[in-house]
Amino acid sequence: TVDLGRSVRIERVAPRWGEPAPAASSVAVSEDGRAWSAVAADPATGTLTEPVSARYVRLEVTGAEAAAPPGVRELEVSGSRG
């Protein structure tokens, strides 16, 4: 989970995975860090289907091999101040 410090307009959430990359992942956003909403993103680019305003961004691995868990090297969250 990433705290952006204040609510911002988010247009893209792009993880840079270590090896191996997960089979599947999901992104959720929140204004308060307690109530979360899933957002749809293009898996190739990270571009959200619909931009959202949020303070917190959560990336969750939803499909991975137990013997070789994936890791995130970097998480790029981009957009504009809300």
C-alpha positions as CSV (number, residue, x, y, z in Angstrom):
1,T,0.0,0.0,0.0
2,V,1.3,3.5,-1.0
3,D,0.2,6.7,0.8
4,L,0.4,9.5,-1.7
5,G,0.0,12.1,1.1
6,R,-3.2,13.6,-0.2
7,S,-5.9,12.8,-2.7
8,V,-4.7,13.0,-6.3
9,R,-6.2,12.1,-9.7
10,I,-4.7,8.8,-10.7
11,E,-4.6,7.8,-14.3
12,R,-2.0,5.0,-14.3
13,V,-0.6,2.4,-11.8
14,A,2.3,0.6,-13.4
15,P,4.3,-2.0,-11.3
16,R,7.7,-3.0,-12.4
17,W,8.0,-6.6,-11.3
18,G,11.1,-8.6,-10.3
19,E,11.5,-12.1,-11.6
20,P,9.2,-13.9,-11.8
21,A,6.3,-11.6,-12.5
22,P,3.0,-12.8,-11.0
23,A,0.4,-14.6,-13.1
24,A,-2.2,-12.0,-12.0
25,S,-2.5,-8.9,-9.8
26,S,-5.1,-6.3,-8.9
27,V,-5.2,-2.6,-7.9
28,A,-7.4,-0.9,-5.4
29,V,-7.7,2.7,-4.2
30,S,-8.9,4.4,-1.1
31,E,-9.5,7.9,0.2
32,D,-9.1,6.9,3.9
33,G,-7.0,3.7,3.9
34,R,-10.0,1.6,5.2
35,A,-12.6,1.4,2.5
36,W,-11.1,0.1,-0.8
37,S,-12.4,0.1,-4.4
38,A,-11.0,-2.1,-7.1
39,V,-10.0,-0.3,-10.3
40,A,-9.6,-1.7,-13.8
41,A,-6.3,-1.2,-15.6
42,D,-4.7,-2.2,-18.8
43,P,-2.3,-5.0,-17.8
44,A,0.3,-4.0,-20.4
45,T,0.4,-0.2,-19.6
46,G,-1.2,0.3,-16.2
47,T,-3.5,2.9,-17.6
48,L,-6.8,2.9,-15.7
49,T,-10.0,2.4,-17.6
50,E,-11.4,5.4,-15.7
51,P,-9.2,7.9,-13.8
52,V,-10.0,8.0,-10.1
53,S,-9.2,10.3,-7.1
54,A,-7.6,8.6,-4.1
55,R,-4.9,9.0,-1.5
56,Y,-4.0,5.4,-1.1
57,V,-3.1,2.8,-3.7
58,R,-2.8,-0.9,-3.0
59,L,-1.3,-3.5,-5.3
60,E,-2.2,-7.2,-4.6
61,V,-0.7,-10.3,-6.2
62,T,-3.7,-12.6,-6.9
63,G,-1.9,-15.4,-8.8
64,A,1.7,-16.6,-8.2
65,E,3.7,-19.8,-7.7
66,A,4.3,-20.5,-4.0
67,A,7.8,-21.7,-4.8
68,A,8.8,-18.5,-6.6
69,P,6.9,-15.5,-5.1
70,P,7.1,-12.3,-7.2
71,G,8.3,-9.0,-6.0
72,V,7.7,-5.4,-6.9
73,R,10.9,-3.5,-7.8
74,E,9.0,-0.2,-8.4
75,L,5.4,1.1,-8.4
76,E,4.7,4.1,-10.7
77,V,1.5,6.0,-9.9
78,S,0.8,8.9,-12.2
79,G,-1.9,11.4,-12.8
80,S,-2.5,14.9,-11.6
81,R,-3.3,16.7,-8.3
82,G,-7.0,16.3,-7.4
